[in-house]
Amino acid sequence: MKLTGRSAAARGYRPGTTAQVLALLCFTVGGSLLSDGLLDSRTTIWPGVVLSAVACLALFRQADQPRLVVLITTACTMAEGVLGYLLTPLVMAPMMAALYLMGARADRFIIRNWSLGTALAVGITTLMFGPGGRSAILTTVNPMAWALLPAAVGSYVRVRRAYIAEVHARAEHAEQTREEEARHRVAQERMRIARELHDAVAHHLALANAQASTAAHLTRTRPETVGPLLDNLAETTASALRELKAAVGLLRQDTDTDTALVPAPGLERLDELTDGLKASGLDVDVTVDGTPRRLSAGTDLTAFRILQEALTNVAKHAPTATAHVRIAYAPNRLTLTVINNGNGTVTAAPVSATGFGLIGMRERAHSLDGTLKAGPRSDGGFEVICDMPLPPPADEKTHS
């Protein structure tokens, strides 16, 4: 029955196989004729032709029966040796092809045992039935060496293929790792931008809401004082729009450009923050302990955002209209404290344990190996304390 499609492929039928086997048959028959001529014998050539044809036809089963094919080709080669043919590489070609194909697919221990067994069988045959009067190197050692060679070449091909496959697998793994790292960086950047949006826009909107509520109340009671408050409200909303535009602009950038962006805020803008809160009715006093020093960009931004979020929560949730900010500089630490008094009563936390404000402040502190504690005070009110490490001052580094 003729095999087609996947059945044929499963049994090892590939384009060109028949032509290759026929070519190999011609070489093997030619080897038999050459052997007969070298030995100056008058033996009949037909047994060699038949054995060569059987050995070559067995190669069609190499894909699913490699051991059986090696056995058949080895038996045909040994039979030719028993009949008096000189076992040259041409005569042994089917057996060598079978060993090579086995070596290219089988385990190295299997091919080693089969190749050694085949070489030993060929050697015993040539010793017992080989033509007399010839050199042992020509009749015995040479056939055994040719029997070992294809297995070694096939093993090399197998190892080479495995190496190439491993290289490709590593390349694919490296590519996947790069893609995962890229996705991770994108996720981190999104989280950073989301945190910036929450800290900036939420603060300004909360402040604008407080100012608008105050303005609505004063419109009915003291309309002459509404004008300055509305000016502050306009400035607050303008600041919110500027920071929102800067953050969204980062999302729209396809590549890095030299376009000037709004600089990241720091503690130098704390006065602007407190002035805006005062305009909304929250009185904030700031105390600085220690010697102020220049902070790194990341630490400066983190300190400002934590103070901004804490004061925004006071403006939104605290029952009092005052807040106390303490900034303490130590040689190796920066401590930020925000307190709102509760007039003797313990108020609810400005942000719950699951609120995004508290989570954002803690994430910012932890990103710099700092700590953040937030909770009600024993004498009333609420307290936020952030402690962040700082590098030693420049003069200490010089002396060390």
Salt bridges, closest charged atoms under 4 A:
ASP64 OD2 - ARG11 NH1 3.19
ASP64 OD2 - ARG61 NH2 3.18
GLU166 OE2 - ARG170 NH2 2.69
GLU175 OE1 - ARG178 NH2 2.56
GLU181 OE2 - ARG185 NE 3.21
GLU189 OE2 - ARG192 NH2 2.55
GLU196 OE1 - ARG305 NH2 2.91
GLU196 OE2 - ARG364 NH2 2.77
ASP199 OD1 - HIS198 ND1 3.33
ASP199 OD2 - ARG364 NE 2.63
GLU235 OE2 - ARG242 NH2 3.29
GLU243 OE2 - HIS204 NE2 3.37
GLU243 OE2 - ARG269 NH2 3.83
GLU243 OE1 - ARG305 NH2 3.18
GLU272 OE1 - ARG269 NE 3.55
ASP285 OD2 - HIS324 ND1 2.50
ASP289 OD2 - ARG326 NE 2.63
GLU309 OE1 - HIS198 ND1 3.73
GLU363 OE1 - ARG195 NH1 3.20
ASP379 OD2 - ARG377 NH2 3.61
ASP387 OD2 - ARG333 NH2 2.29
